[in-house]
Amino acid sequence: MLWVKAFHIVFIASWFAGLFYLPRIYVNLAMVAPGSVAERERLLLMARKLLRFSTLLAVPAIGLGLWLWLGYGIGRGPGNGWLHAKLSVVVLAVLYHGYCARLLRQFAANACRCSHVWLRWFNEIPVLLLVAAVLLVVLKPF
């Protein structure tokens, strides 16, 4: 199980690296000057590739997490409230990932109306999610 746990951590870290950087590309897309077609297309290509790569990393991260959950039998009985909270954080991370995909489709269609300031704040959400998940797993506060 230690191998599973180690690879779970690697895939989580890699997935979140993509979630940290993808919205930063969106900030740059929101700031592209009208008429800068080449810059916009380059940023869209980068975003598409990063989203695809992040999705490929999220799948084994979640799969290995499920393996750990089922393998350790955690979550049943008293004192496992931390796991339910952590699973909520995972659901929020998956929803965030999906919203990133939606934003990319909007940018590709030239229909995204989010300001670069809003996107900068949006960019901070995965940091909060990762901190919450790590604290819940390490401290097991409830």
BELBELFEN-V212333 format. One line per field, one symbol per residue. ss: DSSP state (2 for helix, 1 for strand, 0 for the rest). A space follows every 50 residues. Layout:
ss: ???
This chain:
ss: 02222222222222222222222222222200000022222222222222 22222222222222222222220000000022222222222222222222 222222220000000222222200222222222222222000
